């Protein structure tokens, strides 16, 4: 299925809006022609082709054929002449002008109603598409975000979806409205004078060839342009998050130069896309103008040589032909726009079609409590296209135990925590909780049993209350305060101007590192999960903050089963079990004093940190 059709599936709930749009566009197309046709009697009076004293002569010209435009003109002339005898020339002219005004009013009313329902169609489809993208991003595995630039994802959700609205949903209606308008107007033109119409459309194949050539080259350039825009947004995000590092290393010029290079490349691509895009409309207009000149010459020839073409009829024909040019231009532009929209559609679908590596079973098993133990049984793991991180890892964590993982960077500690949280699935072996493979469990139910505090405090641009209540919806203020007291956060929160309603800024920018970490711990305490994962939760703090945070962690760990990844070994000396890792394997295991007495890897790590 083409990207265009895939995107249109999101429009299914809004078929009613689309149908009403089509209905009012049909009515608009009809009234557009009728309103112009209503001018013909006015032109006849103004050109003095109708004279009351020639009623009988006029009547003799009436043809019985109802399909002849000449017959229609003769009957119309007779009717107007009769009305002029009864009511006077100016009165009839005023009535005809009033009818024309009403026709133009209905024409524009139907056009507005068509656009009115199109707005609901576009906004609803765009909202659902953007929601689907965001929901997919929420469900994608952690590994996806290590391989993709954040700026690229943001661009797809924002700019590419906007492009789809502009270059897919907007042109969509032209594929229905413009052909209908063209068919009705073309029928009117043929009805008025088929020879003129044939001459007008000799140039159409040339117009189609020009537009087709432009459209084909737009798609490729548009995709390159959006990719370059993603790089620009990624650069901005990295600059905002690394402001201190950039300044201390005087890297402003280096980053500025790279940004300027990317920005210049984006401008070059965008210029190419926009110029090709803008070429579609003037090309079709130029060809239309050439056709118009041909019409003027051919129509003038018929009038001068005394054919059956009258001046007012020729003006009506030109008016209808001018009306035909606009939908023809819109249709050609719609083809060009759709080619550009397809580039964004492909980028959006890449996210929607991305594999969710961590999948649930079709009928997963529910789990509501943790009763006995967690077991890593002969677990091996390797990231895609990388060497093995864990090798035949075996570990049992009994309920209520605090187990610490230590070792040099790259030894596999964080990987163990990620596998336990099921951010990734094991390559070999299995992880069991109370004897059940975690792959067989409902992912949502399983993660309800877990809390996590990481080295980097993940906070949102929201109030303290909402940040703490993230894992427990509808939490009462009393519960929030109780969790904050356990996390040693309540005291500093009460000193803030708005207390628990204080907005903490982007990523908690208004708080210190220790304060942010205690908010994270309060969030975990409130969830009250039986299994806690602590990933170097104190390594980035100063001594005073570390002491407060460690006290909060110790209090929380008294009521849970904990897997602790530690960099500062002084924080895990009271752990029930210390697992020393190296190159993805367990090298030592035991309590603090036991490992010290072994004088192995752990003892050397302690000595290096001056805890001997």
C-alpha positions as CSV (number, residue, x, y, z in Angstrom):
1,X,0.0,0.0,0.0
2,X,1.4,3.4,-1.0
3,X,2.3,5.9,1.8
4,X,-0.5,8.2,0.6
5,X,-3.1,5.5,1.1
6,X,-1.6,4.5,4.4
7,X,-1.9,8.1,5.8
8,X,-5.5,8.3,4.5
9,X,-6.5,5.4,6.8
10,X,-6.3,7.9,9.6
11,X,-9.0,9.9,7.9
12,X,-11.6,7.1,8.2
13,X,-13.3,8.5,11.4
14,X,-13.9,11.7,9.6
15,X,-15.6,10.4,6.5
16,X,-18.7,12.4,7.4
17,X,-16.8,15.7,7.2
18,X,-15.2,14.6,3.9
19,X,-18.6,13.6,2.4
20,X,-20.1,17.0,3.4
21,X,-17.1,18.7,1.8
22,X,-17.7,16.8,-1.4
23,X,-21.4,17.6,-1.4
24,X,-20.9,21.3,-0.9
25,X,-18.1,21.4,-3.5
26,X,-20.5,19.8,-6.0
27,X,-23.1,22.5,-5.2
28,X,-20.4,25.1,-5.4
29,X,-19.3,23.8,-8.8
30,X,-22.9,23.9,-10.1
31,X,-23.6,27.4,-8.7
32,X,-20.2,28.6,-10.1
33,X,-21.5,27.8,-13.6
34,X,-25.1,28.9,-13.1
35,X,-24.0,32.2,-11.6
36,X,-21.9,33.0,-14.7
37,X,-24.7,31.8,-17.0
38,X,-27.1,34.2,-15.2
39,X,-25.1,37.1,-16.6
40,X,-26.0,36.2,-20.2
41,X,-29.4,37.8,-20.1
42,X,-27.9,41.0,-18.7
43,X,-25.3,41.0,-21.4
44,X,-28.0,40.6,-24.0
45,X,-29.9,43.6,-22.7
46,X,-26.7,45.7,-22.5
47,X,-25.6,44.7,-26.0
48,X,-29.1,45.7,-27.2
49,X,-29.6,42.3,-28.8
50,X,-33.1,42.3,-27.3
51,X,-35.6,44.9,-28.5
52,X,-39.3,44.9,-27.5
53,X,-40.4,45.9,-31.0
54,X,-38.7,42.7,-32.4
55,X,-40.6,40.2,-30.3
56,X,-42.3,38.5,-33.2
57,X,-39.1,38.3,-35.1
58,X,-37.4,36.8,-32.1
59,X,-40.1,34.3,-31.7
60,X,-39.7,33.0,-35.2
61,X,-36.1,32.1,-34.4
62,X,-36.9,29.6,-31.7
63,X,-35.7,26.2,-32.5
64,X,-37.6,23.1,-31.1
65,X,-34.4,21.3,-30.1
66,X,-33.9,21.4,-26.4
67,X,-30.2,20.4,-26.7
68,X,-29.2,23.3,-28.9
69,X,-27.5,26.2,-27.1
70,X,-28.9,28.5,-29.9
71,X,-32.4,27.2,-29.1
72,X,-31.8,28.1,-25.5
73,X,-30.7,31.5,-26.4
74,X,-33.7,32.1,-28.6
75,X,-36.1,31.1,-25.9
76,X,-34.3,33.2,-23.4
77,X,-34.4,36.2,-25.7
78,X,-38.1,35.7,-26.3
79,X,-38.8,35.5,-22.5
80,X,-36.8,38.6,-21.8
81,X,-38.4,40.5,-24.6
82,X,-41.9,39.7,-23.2
83,X,-40.9,40.8,-19.7
84,X,-39.5,44.1,-21.1
85,X,-42.8,44.8,-22.8
86,X,-44.7,44.2,-19.5
87,X,-42.4,45.8,-17.0
88,X,-39.9,48.0,-18.8
89,X,-36.2,47.5,-19.7
90,X,-34.7,48.9,-16.5
91,X,-37.0,46.9,-14.3
92,X,-36.1,43.6,-16.0
93,X,-32.4,44.5,-15.8
94,X,-32.7,45.1,-12.1
95,X,-34.5,41.8,-11.6
96,X,-31.8,39.9,-13.6
97,X,-29.1,41.6,-11.6
98,X,-30.8,40.6,-8.3
99,X,-31.0,36.9,-9.5
100,X,-27.3,37.1,-10.4
101,X,-26.4,38.4,-6.9
102,X,-28.4,35.5,-5.3
103,X,-26.5,33.0,-7.5
104,X,-23.1,34.4,-6.5
105,X,-24.2,34.5,-2.9
106,X,-25.2,30.8,-3.0
107,X,-21.9,30.0,-4.9
108,X,-19.8,31.5,-2.1
109,X,-21.9,30.1,0.7
110,X,-21.4,26.5,-0.6
111,X,-17.7,27.2,-1.0
112,X,-17.5,28.4,2.6
113,X,-19.4,25.3,3.9
114,X,-17.1,23.0,1.9
115,X,-14.1,24.6,3.5
116,X,-15.8,24.6,6.9
117,X,-16.1,20.8,6.9
118,X,-12.7,20.4,5.4
119,X,-11.2,22.1,8.5
120,X,-12.7,19.4,10.7
121,X,-11.5,16.7,8.4
122,X,-7.9,18.0,8.4
123,X,-7.6,18.8,12.1
124,X,-9.1,15.5,13.2
125,X,-6.9,13.4,10.9
126,X,-3.7,15.4,11.9
127,X,-4.5,15.0,15.6
128,X,-5.0,11.3,15.3
129,X,-1.8,10.9,13.3
130,X,0.2,12.9,15.7
131,X,-1.3,10.9,18.7
132,X,-0.5,7.6,17.0
133,X,3.1,8.7,16.5
134,X,3.4,9.8,20.1
135,X,1.8,6.6,21.4
136,X,4.2,4.6,19.2
137,X,7.2,6.5,20.6
138,X,6.0,5.7,24.1
139,X,5.9,2.0,23.3
140,X,9.1,1.7,21.3
141,X,12.0,-0.1,23.1
142,X,14.8,1.8,24.8
143,X,17.2,0.5,22.1
144,X,15.3,2.5,19.4
145,X,16.2,5.8,21.1
146,X,19.9,4.9,21.3
147,X,20.0,4.5,17.5
148,X,17.9,7.6,16.5
149,X,18.5,11.3,17.0
150,X,15.9,12.9,19.2
151,X,15.7,15.9,16.9
152,X,14.8,13.6,14.0
153,X,11.9,12.1,16.0
154,X,10.7,15.6,17.0
155,X,10.8,16.7,13.4
156,X,8.7,13.8,12.3
157,X,6.1,14.4,14.9
158,X,5.9,18.1,14.3
159,X,7.2,19.3,10.9
160,X,6.5,16.1,8.9
161,X,2.9,15.8,10.2
162,X,2.4,19.5,9.4
163,X,3.6,18.8,5.9
164,X,1.2,15.9,5.6
165,X,-1.7,18.2,6.5
166,X,-0.5,20.8,4.0
167,X,0.7,18.6,1.1
168,X,-1.6,15.5,1.5
169,X,-4.9,16.4,3.2
170,X,-5.3,19.8,1.6
171,X,-4.6,18.6,-2.0
172,X,-6.8,15.6,-1.4
173,X,-10.0,17.6,-1.8
174,X,-8.7,19.0,-5.1
175,X,-8.6,15.5,-6.5
176,X,-12.4,15.4,-6.0
177,X,-13.4,19.1,-6.4
178,X,-11.3,20.1,-9.3
179,X,-12.2,17.2,-11.7
180,X,-15.9,17.8,-10.9
181,X,-15.6,21.5,-11.6
182,X,-13.6,20.9,-14.8
183,X,-16.2,18.3,-16.0
184,X,-19.2,20.6,-15.4
185,X,-17.5,23.7,-16.9
186,X,-16.2,21.7,-19.8
187,X,-19.7,20.4,-20.5
188,X,-21.0,24.0,-20.5
189,X,-18.2,25.1,-22.9
190,X,-19.0,22.2,-25.3
191,X,-22.7,23.1,-25.0
192,X,-22.0,26.7,-25.9
193,X,-19.6,26.0,-28.8
194,X,-17.8,22.8,-29.4
195,X,-15.3,24.2,-32.0
196,X,-14.0,26.8,-29.5
197,X,-13.7,24.1,-26.8
198,X,-11.7,21.8,-29.0
199,X,-9.3,24.5,-29.8
200,X,-8.9,25.4,-26.1
201,X,-7.9,21.9,-25.1
202,X,-5.3,21.1,-27.7
203,X,-2.7,22.4,-25.3
204,X,-3.8,20.2,-22.3
205,X,-1.5,17.2,-23.0
206,X,1.5,19.6,-22.9
207,X,0.4,21.0,-19.5
208,X,0.1,17.4,-18.1
209,X,3.6,16.5,-19.2
210,X,5.1,19.6,-17.6
211,X,3.4,19.1,-14.3
212,X,4.3,15.4,-14.2
213,X,8.0,16.1,-14.7
214,X,8.0,18.6,-11.9
215,X,6.2,16.3,-9.5
216,X,8.6,13.4,-9.9
217,X,11.6,15.4,-8.9
218,X,9.9,17.0,-5.9
219,X,9.6,13.8,-3.7
220,X,13.3,13.0,-3.6
221,X,14.4,16.6,-2.8
222,X,11.6,17.0,-0.1
223,X,12.8,13.9,1.8
224,X,16.4,15.2,1.8
225,X,15.2,18.6,3.0
226,X,13.3,17.1,5.9
227,X,16.3,14.9,6.9
228,X,18.5,18.0,7.0
229,X,15.9,19.8,9.1
230,X,16.1,16.9,11.6
231,X,19.8,17.4,11.9
232,X,19.3,21.1,12.6
233,X,16.8,20.4,15.4
234,X,19.1,17.8,16.9
235,X,22.0,20.3,16.9
236,X,19.8,22.8,18.8
237,X,18.7,20.2,21.4
238,X,22.3,19.1,22.0
239,X,23.4,22.8,22.4
240,X,20.6,23.5,25.0
241,X,21.5,20.4,27.0
242,X,25.3,20.9,26.9
243,X,25.5,24.7,27.4
244,X,28.0,24.5,30.3
245,X,30.3,22.1,28.5
246,X,30.3,24.2,25.3
247,X,31.2,27.3,27.2
248,X,33.9,25.8,29.4
249,X,35.6,24.3,26.3
250,X,35.2,27.4,24.2
251,X,33.4,25.3,21.6
252,X,31.0,28.0,20.4
253,X,32.8,28.6,17.1
254,X,33.1,24.9,16.3
255,X,29.4,24.2,16.9
256,X,28.4,27.4,15.2
257,X,30.4,26.5,12.1
258,X,28.8,23.0,12.0
259,X,25.3,24.5,12.5
260,X,25.9,27.1,9.7
261,X,27.1,24.4,7.3
262,X,24.0,22.3,8.0
263,X,21.7,25.3,7.8
264,X,23.2,26.4,4.5
265,X,22.7,22.8,3.2
266,X,19.1,22.9,4.3
267,X,18.6,26.2,2.6
268,X,20.0,24.9,-0.6
269,X,17.7,21.9,-0.6
270,X,14.7,24.0,0.5
271,X,15.3,26.5,-2.3
272,X,15.4,23.7,-4.8
273,X,12.2,22.1,-3.5
274,X,10.3,25.4,-3.2
275,X,11.3,26.6,-6.6
276,X,10.2,23.4,-8.3
277,X,7.0,23.5,-6.3
278,X,6.3,27.1,-7.3
279,X,7.0,26.3,-10.9
280,X,3.8,24.1,-11.2
281,X,1.3,27.0,-10.9
282,X,2.9,29.6,-13.3
283,X,3.6,26.8,-15.8
284,X,0.0,25.9,-16.0
285,X,-1.1,29.5,-15.9
286,X,1.2,30.3,-18.8
287,X,-0.2,27.5,-20.9
288,X,-3.7,28.6,-19.9
289,X,-2.9,32.1,-21.1
290,X,-1.6,30.8,-24.4
291,X,-4.8,28.9,-24.8
292,X,-6.8,32.1,-24.0
293,X,-5.1,34.0,-26.8
294,X,-5.9,31.2,-29.2
295,X,-9.5,31.4,-28.1
296,X,-9.7,35.2,-28.6
297,X,-8.3,34.8,-32.1
298,X,-10.5,31.9,-33.0
299,X,-13.7,33.4,-31.4
300,X,-13.0,36.8,-33.0
301,X,-12.7,35.1,-36.4
302,X,-16.1,33.5,-36.0
303,X,-17.7,36.8,-34.9
304,X,-16.0,38.9,-37.7
305,X,-16.9,36.4,-40.4
306,X,-20.5,36.4,-39.3
307,X,-20.8,33.0,-37.8
308,X,-23.5,32.0,-35.3
309,X,-21.3,33.2,-32.3
310,X,-22.6,36.4,-30.7
311,X,-20.5,38.8,-28.7
312,X,-22.3,38.2,-25.4
313,X,-22.0,34.5,-25.9
314,X,-18.3,34.7,-26.5
315,X,-17.9,36.8,-23.3
316,X,-19.7,34.0,-21.4
317,X,-17.5,31.4,-23.0
318,X,-14.4,33.3,-21.9
319,X,-15.7,33.7,-18.4
320,X,-16.4,30.0,-18.1
321,X,-12.9,29.3,-19.6
322,X,-11.3,31.5,-17.0
323,X,-13.2,29.7,-14.3
324,X,-11.8,26.5,-15.7
325,X,-8.2,27.6,-15.3
326,X,-8.4,27.8,-11.5
327,X,-9.4,24.1,-10.9
328,X,-6.9,23.1,-13.6
329,X,-4.1,25.0,-11.7
330,X,-5.3,23.6,-8.4
331,X,-5.3,20.0,-9.7
332,X,-1.8,20.4,-11.2
333,X,-0.6,21.9,-7.9
334,X,-2.3,19.1,-5.9
335,X,-0.2,16.5,-7.9
336,X,3.0,18.5,-7.1
337,X,2.0,18.8,-3.4
338,X,1.2,15.1,-3.1
339,X,4.7,14.2,-4.3
340,X,6.1,16.5,-1.7
341,X,3.8,15.1,1.0
342,X,4.8,11.5,0.2
343,X,8.3,12.2,1.4
344,X,7.0,13.2,4.8
345,X,4.5,10.3,4.8
346,X,7.4,7.8,4.3
347,X,9.3,9.4,7.3
348,X,6.2,9.3,9.5
349,X,5.5,5.6,8.5
350,X,9.1,4.7,9.4
351,X,8.2,5.4,13.1
352,X,4.8,3.8,12.9
353,X,6.2,0.7,11.3
354,X,9.2,0.4,13.7
355,X,9.5,-2.9,15.4
356,X,8.6,-3.1,19.1
357,X,11.4,-5.5,20.0
358,X,10.0,-6.2,23.5
359,X,6.7,-7.9,22.6
360,X,4.1,-9.4,24.8
361,X,2.7,-12.9,24.3
362,X,-0.7,-13.0,22.6
363,X,-2.3,-14.0,26.0
364,X,0.2,-12.8,28.6
365,X,0.0,-14.0,32.2
366,X,-1.1,-11.5,34.8
367,X,1.0,-11.0,38.0
368,X,-0.1,-9.0,41.0
369,X,2.6,-9.7,43.6
370,X,6.2,-10.8,44.2
371,X,6.5,-13.6,46.6
372,X,9.7,-15.6,46.4
373,X,12.7,-14.8,44.2
374,X,14.1,-13.4,40.9
375,X,16.4,-15.7,39.0
376,X,18.7,-14.9,36.1
377,X,19.3,-18.4,34.6
378,X,22.2,-18.7,32.1
379,X,21.5,-15.3,30.6
380,X,23.5,-14.0,27.7
381,X,22.9,-10.7,25.9
382,X,24.3,-8.7,23.0
383,X,23.1,-5.4,21.5
384,X,22.3,-5.6,17.8
385,X,25.5,-6.0,15.7
386,X,27.7,-5.7,18.8
387,X,29.8,-8.1,20.9
388,X,28.2,-10.0,23.7
389,X,27.7,-7.9,26.9
390,X,26.6,-10.6,29.3
391,X,27.9,-14.2,29.2
392,X,26.1,-17.0,30.9
393,X,25.0,-14.8,33.8
394,X,23.4,-16.7,36.8
395,X,22.1,-14.9,39.8
396,X,19.3,-15.4,42.3
397,X,17.8,-12.5,44.3
398,X,15.5,-13.6,47.1
399,X,12.6,-11.5,48.3
400,X,13.7,-8.8,50.7
401,X,17.4,-8.9,49.7
402,X,19.5,-6.0,48.6
403,X,21.9,-7.2,45.9
404,X,24.6,-4.8,44.7
405,X,26.3,-5.0,41.3
406,X,29.8,-3.5,41.1
407,X,32.6,-3.5,38.6
408,X,34.4,-1.3,36.1
409,X,32.5,0.6,33.4
410,X,31.4,-1.7,30.6
411,X,31.2,-4.7,32.9
412,X,27.5,-5.2,32.2
413,X,25.9,-3.8,35.4
414,X,23.4,-1.5,33.8
415,X,22.6,-4.2,31.2
416,X,21.5,-6.5,34.0
417,X,19.1,-3.8,35.3
418,X,17.8,-3.1,31.8
419,X,17.1,-6.8,31.3
420,X,15.3,-7.1,34.6
421,X,13.1,-4.1,33.8
422,X,12.6,-5.8,30.4
423,X,13.8,-2.7,28.4
424,X,15.5,-5.4,26.3
425,X,14.9,-9.2,26.0
426,X,17.7,-11.6,26.7
427,X,19.6,-13.1,23.7
428,X,19.9,-16.5,25.5
429,X,18.7,-18.0,28.8
430,X,15.7,-16.6,30.8
431,X,14.8,-14.4,33.7
432,X,12.3,-15.8,36.1
433,X,10.2,-14.1,38.8
434,X,8.6,-16.6,41.2
435,X,9.4,-19.3,38.7
436,X,7.7,-17.6,35.7
437,X,9.6,-16.4,32.6
438,X,9.1,-12.6,32.5
439,X,8.5,-12.9,28.7
440,X,5.2,-14.7,29.5
441,X,4.0,-11.9,31.8
442,X,1.9,-8.9,31.0
443,X,4.4,-6.1,30.5
444,X,2.2,-3.6,32.2
445,X,1.4,-5.8,35.2
446,X,5.1,-6.8,35.5
447,X,6.3,-3.2,35.6
448,X,3.8,-2.3,38.2
449,X,6.0,-4.4,40.6
450,X,9.0,-2.2,39.9
451,X,10.4,1.1,40.8
452,X,13.5,2.7,39.5
453,X,15.9,5.6,40.6
454,X,18.6,6.4,38.1
455,X,21.8,8.5,38.2
456,X,20.1,11.1,36.1
457,X,16.9,12.4,37.6
458,X,14.2,12.3,35.0
459,X,11.8,15.1,35.8
460,X,9.1,16.9,33.7
461,X,8.3,20.5,33.2
462,X,5.4,20.4,35.7
463,X,4.7,20.8,39.4
464,X,6.4,18.9,42.1
465,X,3.1,17.2,43.0
466,X,2.6,15.9,39.4
467,X,6.2,14.7,39.1
468,X,5.9,12.7,42.3
469,X,2.5,11.4,41.4
470,X,3.7,10.1,38.0
471,X,3.4,6.4,39.0
472,X,0.2,6.7,41.0
473,X,-2.7,8.5,39.4
474,X,-5.2,10.3,41.7
475,X,-2.7,10.3,44.6
476,X,-3.8,12.4,47.6
477,X,-1.6,15.3,48.9
478,X,-1.2,13.4,52.2
479,X,0.3,10.5,50.3
480,X,2.6,12.8,48.3
481,X,3.8,14.5,51.5
482,X,4.4,11.2,53.3
483,X,6.5,9.9,50.4
484,X,8.4,13.2,50.3
485,X,9.2,13.0,54.0
486,X,10.7,9.5,53.6
487,X,12.8,10.8,50.7
488,X,14.0,13.8,52.8
489,X,12.3,16.2,50.3
490,X,9.4,17.6,52.3
491,X,11.5,20.2,54.1
492,X,12.9,21.9,51.0
493,X,9.6,21.6,49.1
494,X,7.8,23.6,51.9
495,X,10.3,26.4,51.5
496,X,9.4,26.9,47.9
497,X,6.9,29.8,47.0
498,X,4.2,27.4,45.8
499,X,5.3,24.4,47.8
500,X,4.0,21.2,46.0
501,X,2.4,23.3,43.3
502,X,5.8,24.8,42.3
503,X,6.7,24.3,38.7
504,X,10.3,22.9,38.5
505,X,11.1,23.9,35.0
506,X,12.6,22.0,32.1
507,X,14.1,18.8,33.5
508,X,13.9,20.2,37.0
509,X,16.2,23.1,36.2
510,X,15.0,25.1,39.2
511,X,16.2,22.5,41.6
512,X,19.7,21.4,42.7
513,X,21.0,17.9,41.9
514,X,20.2,16.6,45.3
515,X,16.8,18.0,45.4
516,X,16.0,16.5,42.0
517,X,17.2,13.1,43.1
518,X,15.1,13.2,46.2
519,X,12.0,14.1,44.1
520,X,12.8,11.0,42.0
521,X,13.1,8.9,45.2
522,X,9.8,10.3,46.5
523,X,8.2,9.2,43.2
524,X,9.5,5.6,43.7
525,X,8.5,5.6,47.4
526,X,4.9,6.6,46.5
527,X,4.7,3.8,44.0
528,X,5.7,1.4,46.8
529,X,6.9,-1.3,44.3
530,X,8.2,-4.6,45.8
531,X,11.2,-4.6,43.5
532,X,13.5,-1.6,43.3
533,X,16.3,-0.9,40.7
534,X,18.8,1.8,41.8
535,X,21.2,2.6,39.1
536,X,24.1,4.7,40.6
537,X,21.5,6.9,42.3
538,X,24.0,8.9,44.4
539,X,27.1,9.0,42.1
540,X,26.4,12.6,40.8
541,X,25.8,14.2,44.2
542,X,27.9,16.2,46.7
543,X,28.6,14.7,50.1
544,X,25.7,16.4,51.9
545,X,23.2,15.5,49.3
546,X,24.5,12.0,49.0
547,X,24.0,11.5,52.7
548,X,20.4,12.7,52.6
549,X,19.7,10.7,49.5
550,X,21.4,7.5,50.8
551,X,19.3,7.8,54.0
552,X,16.2,8.0,51.8
553,X,17.3,5.0,49.7
554,X,18.1,2.9,52.8
555,X,14.6,3.7,54.2
556,X,13.0,2.7,51.0
557,X,15.0,-0.5,50.6
558,X,13.9,-1.8,54.0
559,X,10.5,-2.6,52.5
560,X,11.6,-3.9,49.0
561,X,13.8,-6.3,47.1
562,X,16.6,-4.2,45.6
563,X,19.0,-4.4,42.8
564,X,21.6,-1.7,43.3
565,X,24.2,-0.6,40.8
566,X,26.9,1.2,42.7
567,X,29.9,3.3,41.7
568,X,30.6,4.5,45.2
569,X,31.3,1.3,47.1
570,X,30.8,2.9,50.5
571,X,27.0,3.0,49.7
572,X,26.6,-0.8,49.4
573,X,28.6,-2.2,52.3
574,X,25.5,-3.3,54.0
575,X,24.1,-5.2,51.0
576,X,23.0,-8.8,51.5
577,X,24.9,-9.8,48.5
578,X,27.6,-8.0,46.4
579,X,28.2,-9.3,42.9
580,X,31.5,-8.3,41.3
581,X,31.3,-8.2,37.5
582,X,33.9,-8.0,34.8
583,X,33.4,-8.3,31.0
584,X,29.9,-9.5,31.4
585,X,30.7,-12.3,33.9
586,X,30.4,-12.7,37.6
587,X,33.9,-12.9,39.1
588,X,33.1,-12.7,42.8
589,X,30.0,-12.8,45.0
590,X,29.5,-12.4,48.7
591,X,29.1,-9.9,51.5
592,X,31.4,-6.9,52.0
593,X,33.7,-8.4,54.7
594,X,33.8,-11.8,52.8
595,X,35.0,-10.1,49.6
596,X,37.5,-7.9,51.5
597,X,39.0,-11.1,53.0
598,X,39.3,-12.7,49.6
599,X,41.6,-9.9,48.5
600,X,40.4,-10.2,44.9
601,X,38.8,-7.7,42.5
602,X,36.4,-6.2,45.0
603,X,39.2,-5.6,47.6
604,X,41.2,-3.8,44.9
605,X,38.2,-1.6,43.9
606,X,37.9,-0.7,47.6
607,X,41.5,0.1,47.9
608,X,41.3,2.3,44.8
609,X,38.5,4.3,46.4
610,X,40.5,4.6,49.6
611,X,38.1,2.6,51.8
612,X,40.6,0.2,53.1
